[in-house]
């Protein structure tokens, strides 16, 4: 996971009391996969426009 993502996750999810540590790790994993895929998609679109 990138530092950019970890900072975003900490800012938006942080220490919310309604998530257990296990749920938070699971949420972080699935959110990271979506984040990563969206970044790859943007990079691919940018490469295709040139």
Buried (B, 14 or more C-beta within 10 A) or exposed (E): EEEEBEEEBEEEEEEEEEBEEEEBEEBBEEBBEEBEEEEEEEEEEEEEEE
